[in-house]
Amino acid sequence: MTRRVRAVITGLILVATAALSWAGMLINQEFTTVQVVVGEPAPQSFVAESPIEIQDSAATEVARQAARDAVDPVYGRHEEIDAIVINDIRAFFQSLRAATVDQGARPLPVVTTTSTVVRQTVPTTTVATTVVTTVDPGAEPGQEPATDTQEAPTPTTLPAAVTATAGVNGRVFIDTDANGFFNLAVDYGLGDVRVVAYDATGTRFETVTFSDGRYSVGRMAPGPAAVLIDTDSVPDRLTGPEQLLSQEVELVDGQATVTIHIPLRPAVTSKDTQLASLQARGLLLSDSAVSLLVDIATGDVLREIRGQEPWLLSIERETLLLATEALNTDGGILSEDLREVQIQIRSTPRFVQLPDADSAIWQQVSQVVPEVATVFLAANKTVDAVATEGQREEEAAEVVPLTIRYEAGEVIVEEGQEVTEEIEAALSDARLLGRAAPRYVALAAAVAIVVGLPALYLYRFQRNVWNSMRRMSLFGLLVVLAAVSARGAAVFAAGGDGAIGFLMPAAAFGLMTAILFDARTAVLMAVVVGSMTSIATTDPAYTLYAGLSVLVPIPFVSAISARRDLRRAGLYIMAMCGGIAALIAWFFPQDISILRSAAFAVGGGAISWLVGSSLLSVLEIVFDITTSLRLLDLTDRNHPALRLLEEKAIGSFNHSLMVGTLADRAARAVGANPLLARAGAYYHDLGKTEHPQFFIENQFGIQNPHDEMPPLQSAEVLRRHVLDGLSLARKFRIPGDVAEAVITHHGDGIMHFFYNKARKQYGDDAVDREDYRHAGRKPVKKEMAIVMLADSVEGACRAVFQVEEPTPERIEQLVEKVVGEKVADGQLSASDVTLGDLSRVKEAMVEALVGHYHQRIPYPDFPGGEPG
């Protein structure tokens, strides 16, 4: 391609870049000389040319809203909720009482009061009354015993010869501790229980127990007697031992015989059973409250038996009263106020009068009553939204619309004043707004300058970029993307939140340019991105942030040598972008939150890293750019091309690895790209996979086919591996910078072995020297020249040191000879390798080869070792 054609194409690339960047700047943008936007400052002052009166929509709406807000909500009361709450509370207390009933308890049996004593046959005297003498344990000493005279339904016969001087007494009590013995401290005597006794003569005696449960019958005849408890006189829900309800005793003359005390206990379920029954209801009561209520319900059974008022009834009445008060306070309870009402009720103790209760019980009950009431409490008042809204709209409709009037000559809006909807309407009515021609030309000129100045820099100082159509096209694409990105940030920032402008992925352009080009070009890109941002946003804060953000990735990715460096760079980009945005938001007098700016900038840094690293792979393939990341992939031993070389030409594969080691060391010594040199060395013999048997390093156990071939045919086979290598490089998408090693590793040198062989066979005059020249060209890049030298040096060493001892001196001599031959043959004449570079290259290769051919200790009894 001629220089003129290249210049024309480069010019077209620049024109396309400017045109596309200009188009990107026009996104969502209009240029008007007299255009106002609601919420934005007025570009100029506007004066009314004639009287104007418009409706002040904002003030009118404010007045109407004030009228709406002045209307109190209309509430509705749900009395059915009150009934549900009251019924639930009553059902709960009823369940407490029901839980105490022991369904498995056996009731007391019916005891007959017929005598079972065998009467003695003696002379009798018939009397018409039975006298029963009872002694009250509470009588004063010396007081006469009380007598109870009862009319007998039938005459009772008393033995005439028997003296009635015996008696019997006992006790009926409630055994609260269930030990069978009467304990005055905890047990209670059961009064008013009817006791029937028969003595040996069959005389029937009746009495009732005192309040402490004791009974006593006197004036009975000695001998066998029967004492029976009338179970009809025993209160319900008491049970006890059936065998003690009817006892037979032997009365002694002159003594009162004591019967076995009769323990009775309340027929109630266990506390655990009651707790389980209540917990099954799923009530949100505390365990302590449930336990207390169960204890009280159980105790009420005993209190009712003793004729006392049950405590649970008082607690229920107080709970119902408290719930009713809460449901009626302020006309009811709203759902949003229910929790607050419950908390308030629980925080106020509710004292209940409980007879014979100690202060500890009172204190606990005062807390339980509010807790039970609040558990069942429910919202019974709601806002009638329809009625409320209707009343509010009625009040709003009565507000008279407000107006704004501008007299002729009166200023409607000052320059810089925020434009409201009313101002915009006034300007429209006054016909003061009109569209003017957009400033497309000015924008195009600004974009052309932004594109042209960097192009001039590339022409003067970056000729390697300027002379590459691919690189110029890529640079132009990045400029266009920068313009679109800057305009996108301006559009988003215009939405009202200025901090969102820092989300712009400006750092992505620094990351991509530094990797795809170099650090100097990346700095140039910072100027481009900053300028595009300035044109798109006209905001100095965004302009400064964009320029600095492009510079952030450069020091972290310019010399990247591993994938982890790219990931680490992402963290640095996010942190530094956040810090830069925070400083800019702090410095510039704008109403932008520093924290929000930093947060959006961190997000923009993350987007920059994701977009930049994602586009790298696409751009380096589309534009055939060899980046460090791509070279890392190419030098991976698992690359398909290297796997093919290893499988089909293992000797050439090992040779290429060694050449890569030498080239890497030499490139580092002269400041060249070691990754490019190593990658070129790995793939320089890729074409040998097509016919590996024709190359000596792959001939294992077979005869060299060149021994039977004419020299010219052998030369053609060797020449062919360069062309095959280029074809395979295109197949595996190996970049051109690396594939250059395929065509330059032999240069255009002569294949001296086959050339000399032909001369011997056919004579000097019959052999054309050009027929034995390699199908390649001389290397230009320093890395490719190093690959050529490394390839020749490794091949020579492998051939020579099969028969000679690889001493350091001999290695140095061989390297000097090979490099000297390449220089003498003119193979390095097109490259930028200097004599100083050649000296450092040779030193590096000698060091690497000495390390490769290092001496080993001869082990005894091993092949080649001394006998043990």
PAGU-920692 format. One record per residue (C-alpha): residue in one letter; x, y, z. Coordinates in steps of 0.25 Angstrom, whole numbers, padded with zeros to 4 digits, always signed. Layout:
# PAGU-920692
AXYZ...
//
This chain:
# PAGU-920692
M+0000+0000+0000T+0006+0013-0004R+0008+0025+0005R-0003+0033-0002V-0013+0022-0001R-0010+0020+0014A-0012+0035+0016V-0025+0036+0009I-0030+0024+0017T-0025+0030+0030G-0032+0043+0026L-0045+0036+0024I-0044+0029+0037L-0042+0042+0044V-0054+0048+0037A-0063+0036+0041T-0058+0038+0055A-0062+0052+0056A-0075+0050+0049L-0079+0039+0058S-0075+0046+0070W-0083+0058+0066A-0095+0049+0064G-0093+0043+0078M-0093+0057+0084L-0106+0060+0077I-0113+0049+0086N-0125+0055+0093Q-0120+0070+0091E-0127+0082+0084F-0120+0096+0082T-0130+0107+0084T-0127+0122+0086V-0140+0125+0094Q-0144+0111+0100V-0148+0109+0114V-0149+0096+0122V-0157+0095+0135G-0148+0093+0147E-0136+0099+0139P-0131+0113+0140A-0136+0123+0130P-0126+0126+0119Q-0129+0140+0119S-0139+0151+0124F-0153+0152+0118V-0162+0164+0119A-0177+0164+0117E-0181+0173+0104S-0195+0173+0108P-0204+0170+0120I-0204+0155+0123E-0213+0147+0133I-0211+0132+0135Q-0216+0123+0145D-0206+0120+0156S-0208+0105+0156A-0197+0102+0167A-0203+0112+0177T-0217+0108+0174E-0214+0093+0176V-0207+0097+0189A-0219+0104+0194R-0228+0092+0190Q-0218+0082+0197A-0219+0091+0209A-0234+0090+0209R-0233+0075+0207D-0223+0074+0219A-0233+0082+0228V-0243+0071+0227D-0243+0061+0239P-0244+0047+0235V-0258+0040+0236Y-0258+0028+0245G-0267+0016+0245R-0270+0008+0258H-0271-0008+0257E-0279-0012+0269E-0279-0026+0265I-0264-0026+0268D-0267-0022+0283A-0277-0034+0284I-0266-0043+0279V-0256-0038+0288I-0265-0039+0301N-0269-0053+0297D-0255-0057+0294I-0251-0053+0308R-0263-0060+0315A-0260-0072+0307F-0246-0072+0311F-0249-0071+0326Q-0260-0082+0324S-0249-0091+0318L-0240-0088+0330R-0251-0093+0339A-0254-0105+0330A-0240-0109+0330T-0240-0111+0345V-0251-0122+0344D-0245-0136+0345Q-0253-0145+0336G-0246-0157+0341A-0249-0155+0356R-0259-0164+0363P-0270-0158+0370L-0273-0162+0385P-0283-0174+0385V-0296-0173+0392V-0295-0178+0406T-0308-0184+0413T-0310-0180+0427T-0317-0193+0431S-0310-0200+0443T-0302-0213+0440V-0300-0215+0456V-0306-0228+0461R-0316-0224+0472Q-0315-0231+0486T-0328-0237+0492V-0331-0230+0505P-0343-0225+0512T-0346-0211+0507T-0353-0199+0510T-0360-0191+0499V-0358-0177+0498A-0363-0167+0488T-0350-0158+0486T-0336-0160+0483V-0326-0150+0491V-0313-0148+0484T-0302-0140+0492T-0292-0133+0484V-0280-0125+0490D-0276-0112+0483P-0261-0111+0483G-0262-0096+0484A-0270-0097+0497E-0265-0090+0509P-0260-0099+0521G-0271-0103+0530Q-0282-0100+0520E-0293-0110+0519P-0292-0119+0507A-0303-0116+0497T-0314-0125+0495D-0321-0128+0482T-0335-0134+0484Q-0341-0140+0471E-0355-0147+0469A-0353-0161+0465P-0361-0166+0453T-0363-0179+0460P-0361-0183+0474T-0347-0187+0478T-0345-0199+0487L-0333-0197+0497P-0328-0208+0505A-0332-0207+0520A-0320-0213+0525V-0309-0206+0517T-0303-0193+0522A-0302-0182+0510T-0288-0177+0515A-0280-0179+0502G-0277-0169+0491V-0270-0168+0477N-0263-0156+0470G-0255-0153+0457R-0252-0143+0447V-0256-0140+0432F-0246-0131+0425I-0241-0126+0412D-0227-0132+0410T-0221-0121+0402D-0207-0127+0403A-0212-0141+0399N-0204-0148+0410G-0216-0154+0417F-0214-0147+0430F-0220-0135+0436N-0210-0124+0436L-0216-0111+0443A-0206-0102+0435V-0211-0106+0421D-0223-0115+0422Y-0238-0110+0424G-0249-0116+0433L-0262-0119+0425G-0274-0114+0433D-0289-0118+0432V-0286-0132+0428R-0297-0142+0433V-0292-0153+0441V-0300-0165+0445A-0296-0175+0456Y-0303-0188+0461D-0299-0194+0475A-0299-0209+0479T-0314-0207+0482G-0317-0202+0468T-0320-0188+0473R-0318-0178+0462F-0311-0165+0465E-0309-0153+0456T-0300-0141+0456V-0293-0131+0447T-0279-0127+0447F-0274-0114+0453S-0267-0104+0444D-0254-0110+0447G-0259-0124+0442R-0260-0131+0455Y-0272-0138+0460S-0275-0145+0473V-0287-0154+0477G-0289-0158+0492R-0298-0167+0501M-0296-0179+0493A-0297-0193+0498P-0283-0200+0499G-0280-0211+0488P-0280-0211+0473A-0284-0199+0466A-0285-0193+0452V-0282-0179+0447L-0286-0175+0434I-0284-0162+0426D-0297-0157+0418T-0290-0154+0404D-0302-0146+0400S-0298-0135+0410V-0284-0135+0404P-0281-0123+0395D-0279-0127+0380R-0266-0129+0373L-0260-0136+0386T-0255-0150+0385G-0248-0159+0395P-0246-0173+0400E-0259-0181+0400Q-0255-0190+0411L-0255-0179+0421L-0269-0174+0418S-0275-0186+0426Q-0266-0190+0438E-0269-0201+0449V-0263-0198+0463E-0264-0205+0477L-0269-0195+0487V-0263-0196+0501D-0271-0192+0514G-0268-0179+0519Q-0259-0175+0507A-0261-0167+0494T-0255-0176+0483V-0248-0169+0471T-0251-0173+0457I-0241-0172+0445H-0241-0157+0440I-0248-0156+0426P-0239-0149+0416L-0246-0143+0404R-0239-0136+0393P-0244-0127+0381A-0246-0134+0368V-0238-0126+0359T-0228-0129+0348S-0213-0127+0349K-0207-0114+0346D-0199-0119+0335T-0212-0124+0328Q-0218-0111+0330L-0206-0103+0324A-0206-0113+0312S-0221-0110+0310L-0219-0095+0310Q-0206-0095+0302A-0214-0103+0291R-0222-0091+0289G-0210-0083+0283L-0213-0071+0292L-0201-0060+0292L-0201-0060+0308S-0188-0062+0315D-0185-0075+0323S-0185-0068+0336A-0199-0062+0333V-0205-0075+0329S-0198-0082+0341L-0204-0072+0351L-0218-0073+0345V-0218-0088+0346D-0214-0088+0360I-0225-0078+0363A-0235-0086+0356T-0231-0099+0363G-0232-0091+0376D-0246-0086+0373V-0251-0101+0374L-0247-0101+0388R-0252-0087+0391E-0266-0091+0385I-0266-0103+0394R-0263-0095+0406G-0274-0085+0402Q-0264-0074+0398E-0265-0065+0386P-0256-0070+0375W-0245-0061+0371L-0246-0064+0356L-0260-0058+0355S-0254-0045+0361I-0243-0045+0351E-0252-0048+0339R-0261-0036+0343E-0249-0027+0344T-0244-0032+0330L-0257-0030+0324L-0258-0016+0330L-0244-0012+0325A-0247-0018+0311T-0260-0010+0310E-0253+0003+0314A-0242+0001+0304L-0252-0002+0293N-0260+0011+0296T-0249+0021+0298D-0248+0031+0287G-0259+0025+0280G-0252+0012+0277I-0238+0007+0274L-0231+0008+0260S-0223-0003+0254E-0211+0006+0254D-0213+0010+0269L-0216-0004+0274R-0201-0007+0277E-0200+0006+0285V-0213+0004+0292Q-0208-0010+0296I-0195-0005+0301Q-0201+0006+0309I-0211-0004+0316R-0201-0014+0319S-0192-0003+0326T-0203+0001+0336P-0206-0010+0346R-0221-0013+0349F-0223-0016+0364V-0234-0026+0367Q-0240-0028+0381L-0238-0043+0385P-0242-0048+0399D-0231-0054+0407A-0221-0051+0396D-0207-0047+0400S-0200-0035+0394A-0191-0044+0384I-0204-0050+0378W-0210-0036+0377Q-0198-0031+0370Q-0197-0042+0360V-0212-0042+0357S-0211-0027+0354Q-0201-0030+0343V-0209-0042+0337V-0223-0034+0336P-0217-0024+0326E-0209-0035+0319V-0222-0044+0317A-0230-0032+0312T-0220-0028+0302V-0218-0042+0296F-0233-0042+0292L-0234-0027+0289A-0236-0024+0274A-0238-0011+0265N-0252-0007+0265K-0251+0006+0258T-0247+0009+0243V-0246+0021+0234D-0257+0022+0224A-0248+0025+0212V-0260+0028+0203A-0267+0037+0212T-0254+0044+0216E-0249+0046+0202G-0263+0051+0197Q-0263+0061+0208R-0249+0066+0205E-0252+0067+0190E-0264+0075+0193E-0256+0085+0201A-0245+0086+0190A-0255+0089+0180E-0260+0101+0187V-0246+0107+0186V-0246+0119+0176P-0235+0117+0166L-0223+0127+0168T-0217+0135+0156I-0204+0142+0153R-0205+0155+0145Y-0193+0162+0138E-0194+0176+0133A-0188+0182+0121G-0173+0184+0123E-0173+0175+0136V-0162+0165+0137I-0167+0150+0136V-0155+0143+0139E-0140+0148+0142E-0128+0141+0135G-0124+0129+0144Q-0137+0129+0151E-0143+0115+0152V-0154+0113+0142T-0168+0108+0147E-0180+0103+0139E-0187+0116+0142I-0175+0124+0136E-0174+0115+0124A-0189+0116+0122A-0188+0132+0123L-0176+0132+0113S-0184+0123+0103D-0197+0132+0104A-0188+0144+0102R-0182+0137+0089L-0168+0140+0095L-0163+0126+0092G-0158+0122+0078R-0149+0112+0073A-0136+0116+0066A-0126+0109+0057P-0118+0099+0065R-0103+0101+0067Y-0100+0088+0060V-0088+0095+0053A-0082+0100+0066L-0083+0086+0072A-0077+0080+0059A-0065+0089+0060A-0063+0086+0075V-0063+0071+0072A-0054+0073+0060I-0044+0080+0069V-0044+0069+0079V-0042+0058+0068G-0032+0066+0060L-0022+0070+0071P-0020+0056+0076A-0018+0051+0062L-0007+0062+0060Y+0000+0056+0072L-0001+0042+0067Y+0005+0047+0054R+0016+0054+0060F+0020+0045+0072Q+0013+0032+0070R+0016+0027+0056N+0014+0013+0059V+0000+0016+0062W-0002+0026+0051N+0004+0016+0040S-0005+0005+0045M-0019+0005+0039R-0024-0005+0049R-0019+0003+0061M-0024+0017+0055S-0038+0010+0053L-0038+0005+0067F-0034+0019+0073G-0045+0025+0065L-0055+0015+0071L-0051+0018+0085V-0052+0033+0082V-0067+0031+0077L-0070+0022+0089A-0064+0033+0098A-0073+0043+0092V-0086+0034+0094S-0082+0031+0108A-0080+0046+0111R-0093+0050+0105G-0100+0038+0112A-0095+0043+0126A-0100+0057+0122V-0114+0052+0119F-0115+0044+0132A-0109+0055+0141A-0120+0065+0135G-0131+0056+0141G-0128+0064+0154D-0119+0056+0162G-0105+0062+0159A-0097+0050+0166I-0102+0040+0155G-0093+0047+0145F-0081+0041+0153L-0086+0027+0148M-0079+0030+0135P-0070+0019+0131A-0058+0028+0127A-0048+0019+0134A-0051+0008+0123F-0045+0016+0112G-0032+0017+0120L-0032+0002+0123M-0034-0001+0109T-0025+0009+0102A-0013+0005+0112I-0014-0009+0109L-0018-0008+0094F-0008+0003+0091D+0002+0008+0102A+0002+0018+0113R+0005+0030+0105T-0007+0027+0096A-0015+0025+0109V-0011+0039+0114L-0015+0045+0100M-0029+0038+0102A-0031+0045+0115V-0030+0058+0108V-0040+0053+0098V-0050+0048+0108G-0049+0060+0117S-0051+0069+0105M-0063+0061+0100T-0069+0061+0114S-0067+0077+0115I-0075+0078+0101A-0086+0069+0105T-0088+0074+0120T-0082+0088+0120D-0079+0084+0135P-0065+0086+0140A-0067+0075+0151Y-0071+0064+0141T-0060+0069+0132L-0049+0068+0142Y-0054+0055+0147A-0055+0049+0133G-0040+0053+0130L-0035+0048+0143S-0043+0035+0143V-0036+0031+0130L-0022+0033+0136V-0026+0024+0148P-0024+0010+0141I-0011+0014+0133P-0001+0010+0144F-0008-0003+0148V-0010-0009+0134S+0001-0003+0125A+0011-0014+0129I+0001-0025+0132S+0007-0039+0132A-0004-0048+0138R-0019-0049+0139R-0019-0046+0154D-0013-0032+0151L-0025-0029+0143R-0034-0033+0155R-0026-0025+0165A-0026-0013+0155G-0042-0013+0156L-0041-0011+0171Y-0031+0000+0170I-0040+0007+0159M-0053+0006+0168A-0045+0012+0180M-0038+0023+0173C-0051+0027+0165G-0059+0028+0178G-0048+0037+0184I-0047+0046+0172A-0062+0048+0171A-0063+0051+0186L-0052+0062+0185I-0058+0068+0173A-0072+0068+0179W-0066+0075+0192F-0058+0085+0184F-0068+0090+0174P-0080+0098+0179Q-0091+0089+0175D-0103+0083+0182I-0097+0069+0181S-0096+0059+0192I-0081+0055+0194L-0085+0041+0199R-0095+0039+0187S-0084+0044+0178A-0074+0034+0183A-0084+0023+0183F-0087+0026+0168A-0073+0027+0164V-0070+0014+0171G-0081+0008+0163G-0075+0015+0150G-0062+0009+0153A-0068-0005+0154I-0075-0003+0141S-0062+0002+0135W-0055-0010+0139L-0066-0020+0134V-0068-0013+0121G-0053-0010+0118S-0049-0024+0121S-0060-0030+0113L-0058-0022+0101L-0043-0025+0101S-0045-0039+0096V-0054-0034+0085L-0046-0022+0081E-0032-0030+0081I-0038-0040+0072V-0046-0031+0062F-0034-0022+0060D-0023-0032+0062I-0017-0025+0073T-0007-0033+0081T-0009-0029+0096S-0002-0035+0108L-0014-0042+0112R-0015-0049+0098L+0000-0053+0099L-0003-0059+0113D-0014-0068+0106L-0005-0071+0095T+0007-0076+0104D-0003-0085+0112R+0002-0099+0109N-0013-0103+0107H-0015-0094+0095P-0020-0103+0084A-0009-0100+0074L+0001-0103+0084R-0006-0116+0087L-0006-0120+0073L+0009-0117+0072E+0011-0126+0084E+0003-0137+0079K+0008-0137+0064A+0023-0132+0066I+0028-0134+0080G+0042-0131+0076S+0038-0118+0070F+0030-0115+0082N+0041-0117+0092H+0050-0109+0082S+0040-0098+0082L+0039-0098+0098M+0054-0096+0099V+0054-0085+0088G+0043-0078+0096T+0052-0079+0109L+0064-0073+0101A+0056-0062+0095D+0049-0058+0108R+0063-0056+0115A+0068-0049+0103A+0056-0040+0102R+0057-0036+0116A+0071-0033+0115V+0069-0022+0104G+0056-0017+0109A+0047-0023+0098N+0034-0030+0101P+0037-0044+0107L+0023-0049+0105L+0023-0046+0090A+0036-0052+0089R+0032-0065+0096A+0019-0066+0088G+0026-0064+0075A+0036-0075+0079Y+0025-0085+0083Y+0018-0084+0069H+0030-0081+0060D+0030-0096+0056L+0015-0098+0056G+0016-0102+0041K+0024-0114+0044T+0011-0121+0049E+0007-0124+0034H+0019-0132+0031P+0027-0135+0044Q+0035-0147+0039F+0043-0138+0030F+0049-0131+0041I+0061-0137+0049E+0056-0134+0063N+0043-0142+0060Q+0050-0154+0054F+0050-0165+0065G+0055-0179+0060I+0053-0176+0045Q+0062-0173+0034N+0063-0158+0030P+0055-0157+0017H+0064-0146+0012D+0075-0156+0010E+0067-0162-0002M+0061-0148-0007P+0068-0138-0017P+0073-0126-0010L+0063-0117-0017Q+0051-0125-0013S+0057-0125+0002A+0058-0110+0001E+0044-0109-0004V+0039-0117+0008L+0046-0109+0018R+0041-0096+0011R+0027-0101+0012H+0027-0102+0027V+0027-0086+0027L+0015-0085+0018D+0008-0097+0026G+0010-0089+0039L+0004-0076+0033S-0008-0084+0029L-0010-0091+0043A-0007-0078+0050R-0020-0072+0042K-0027-0085+0046F-0025-0083+0061R-0026-0068+0060I-0012-0065+0065P-0010-0050+0064G-0001-0044+0053D+0010-0039+0063V+0012-0054+0067A+0010-0060+0054E+0021-0051+0049A+0031-0061+0056V+0026-0072+0046I+0031-0064+0034T+0043-0057+0040H+0050-0068+0048H+0058-0072+0036G+0058-0059+0030D+0061-0060+0015G+0074-0068+0018I+0080-0079+0009M+0078-0094+0013H+0093-0096+0013F+0092-0111+0016F+0083-0115+0003Y+0090-0104-0005N+0104-0109-0003K+0098-0123-0005A+0093-0119-0018R+0106-0112-0022K+0113-0125-0019Q+0103-0134-0027Y+0101-0124-0039G+0112-0114-0039D+0112-0099-0036D+0107-0095-0050A+0095-0104-0050V+0090-0099-0036D+0082-0086-0034R+0085-0081-0021E+0071-0074-0020D+0064-0088-0021Y+0070-0091-0007R+0065-0078+0000H+0055-0079+0011A+0041-0074+0008G+0041-0063+0018R+0046-0049+0021K+0056-0042+0030P+0050-0038+0044V+0047-0024+0047K+0043-0024+0061K+0053-0026+0072E+0045-0038+0078M+0045-0045+0064A+0060-0043+0062I+0062-0049+0076V+0053-0061+0072M+0062-0063+0059L+0075-0063+0068A+0069-0072+0079D+0064-0082+0068S+0077-0083+0061V+0085-0084+0074E+0076-0095+0080G+0077-0103+0068A+0092-0102+0067C+0094-0105+0082R+0085-0118+0080A+0093-0123+0069V+0107-0119+0074F+0106-0124+0088Q+0101-0138+0084V+0116-0141+0082E+0123-0130+0090E+0123-0126+0105P+0115-0114+0107T+0125-0106+0115P+0122-0091+0117E+0133-0087+0108R+0128-0096+0097I+0114-0091+0098E+0119-0076+0097Q+0127-0079+0085L+0115-0086+0078V+0106-0074+0081E+0116-0064+0076K+0118-0072+0063V+0103-0074+0061V+0100-0059+0064G+0112-0055+0055E+0107-0063+0043K+0093-0056+0044V+0099-0042+0045A+0108-0046+0033D+0097-0051+0025G+0089-0038+0027Q+0077-0044+0033L+0077-0033+0044S+0079-0022+0035A+0064-0018+0035S+0062-0019+0050D+0064-0008+0060V+0074-0017+0068T+0087-0010+0072L+0101-0015+0074G+0099-0013+0089D+0086-0021+0088L+0093-0032+0082S+0103-0033+0093R+0093-0033+0103V+0085-0044+0095K+0097-0053+0094E+0100-0052+0109A+0086-0055+0113M+0086-0067+0103V+0099-0072+0109E+0094-0071+0123A+0081-0079+0119L+0089-0090+0112V+0099-0092+0123G+0087-0094+0132H+0081-0103+0123Y+0093-0112+0121H+0097-0112+0135Q+0106-0123+0141R+0101-0134+0148I+0107-0143+0159P+0110-0157+0153Y+0102-0167+0162P+0109-0180+0165D+0103-0193+0158F+0095-0184+0148P+0097-0184+0134G+0109-0175+0131G+0113-0174+0146E+0125-0180+0153P+0123-0194+0159G+0120-0194+0174
//
